Amino acid sequence: MPTILSNRATTNRILHREKASKELQTKSRKKASMVESPFKPEILRGKVALLTGGGSGIGYEISLQLGKHGASIAIMGRRKHVVDSAVSSLNSLGIPATGFEGDVRKREDAIRVVESTFKHFGRLDILVNAAAGNFLVPSEDLSPNGFRTVMDIDSVGTFTMCHEALKYLKKGGLGKDPSTAGGTIINISATLHYTATWYQIHVSAAKAAVDSITRNLALEWGTDYDIRVNGIAPGPIGDTAGMSKLGLEGILSKAMEKMPLFKVGEKWDIAMAAVYLASDAGKYVNGTTLVVDGGEWLSKPRHFPKDAVKQLSRVVEKRSRHKPAGIPRSKL
Ligand SMILES: NC(=O)c1ccc[n+]([C@@H]2O[C@H](COP(=O)([O-])OP(=O)(O)OC[C@H]3O[C@@H](n4cnc5c(N)ncnc54)[C@H](OP(=O)(O)O)[C@@H]3O)[C@@H](O)[C@H]2O)c1
């Protein structure tokens, strides 16, 4: 009987927790859709941004927000219909935008897309590398080819795009007035590799490499070409393929209780970080990967309730005050 009761109580607790989490998620989404950008709408006026993976999810939201702050947008992705529909959404908001089919794993595609962006808009100032592949898989079931594919998209693809964009992004580069600063690169990373993440060995390794690329290019190209190179590491972001493809939405609604800020992030949160890094507000920021996760990667279970800890520390304190304070004796 007690077991049945405790099972029922556990079920009720879980249901209650799920309901509360869903309410929190809905509330935060509603709130976000009403939140206006705190940045001035013209802070990126005259800039041209190229975004890999800019046709969907986080990449699309970054395209949208860079566009809303004055930038012209070029989107690169493999699926033509995704790119086309993103471009027409941006155009319908009055944002100058164009799109190119392309695979970041192919150097010839990278060269063509960067050149086409330059031909279309006459310059390139911002490169955002958001293209990525992801799926959950236990390490023993992941073939070396599967591992390599994710490395190729996330890490090699990021480097290839940076490499081909250099001649346009650098100070005095093609289409640039030599008296103005060089451009900027933003690499979309993750927090998976800060510790270790179940069934994500490929993405963890790929994003660790992305962070290395960010730091090394920040050093070399910051020094030689006045290009700032930074990253953004999103935590779990709601309403994205990254979350739904991994089936994480259900799991996270339970885990949210232990997460600082008690919620998953929104695409808008990542896009605001990108606006900051791309604008002059971030002009002295170089080589950093900005974690935008509400503190999620730091989250740990709370083993002691706070009241118990306060109680315990009062007892320990009292006991130590009553202990006679003598000269410490050597144990030797
Ligand atoms: N969602 C999250 O919670 C989360 C958390 C941490 C980090 N991130 C990072 O945020 C970024 C966006 O993720 P998302 O969840 O918004 O997923 P998403 O919508 O699937 O975005 C990935 C985009 O990359 C494009 N892409 C994939 N492979 C490509 C290739 N080889 N060449 C060119 N484009 C390619 C995809 O378009 P095509 O398939 O048409 O090419 C798609 O538009 C990724 O870098 C991801 O690792 C996401």
The ligand as an ORCA input file, in Angstrom:
! r2SCAN-3c Opt
* xyz 0 1
  N      18.959     24.241    -30.969
  C      19.710     24.270    -29.903
  O      19.219     24.133    -28.786
  C      21.195     24.487    -30.053
  C      22.003     24.401    -28.901
  C      23.379     24.605    -29.035
  C      23.918     24.913    -30.259
  N      23.112     24.996    -31.374
  C      23.725     25.362    -32.662
  O      22.942     26.374    -33.296
  C      23.031     26.214    -34.719
  C      21.643     26.147    -35.336
  O      20.954     25.012    -34.842
  P      19.353     24.815    -34.951
  O      18.967     23.985    -33.793
  O      18.691     26.109    -35.177
  O      19.233     23.811    -36.201
  P      18.812     23.916    -37.740
  O      17.576     24.733    -37.924
  O      18.796     22.517    -38.241
  O      20.034     24.693    -38.380
  C      21.053     24.109    -39.088
  C      21.134     24.799    -40.431
  O      22.367     24.440    -41.037
  C      22.143     24.128    -42.400
  N      23.154     23.153    -42.802
  C      23.350     21.926    -42.285
  N      24.336     21.298    -42.935
  C      24.783     22.153    -43.880
  C      25.810     22.094    -44.852
  N      26.565     20.993    -44.998
  N      26.023     23.161    -45.645
  C      25.258     24.274    -45.512
  N      24.277     24.407    -44.605
  C      24.041     23.347    -43.794
  C      20.731     23.562    -42.450
  O      20.116     23.742    -43.745
  P      20.219     22.591    -44.870
  O      19.920     21.296    -44.185
  O      19.183     23.007    -45.877
  O      21.590     22.654    -45.422
  C      20.023     24.410    -41.394
  O      19.474     25.577    -41.982
  C      23.888     24.974    -34.945
  O      25.233     25.371    -35.135
  C      23.747     24.205    -33.647
  O      24.844     23.339    -33.407
  C      21.757     24.771    -31.292
*
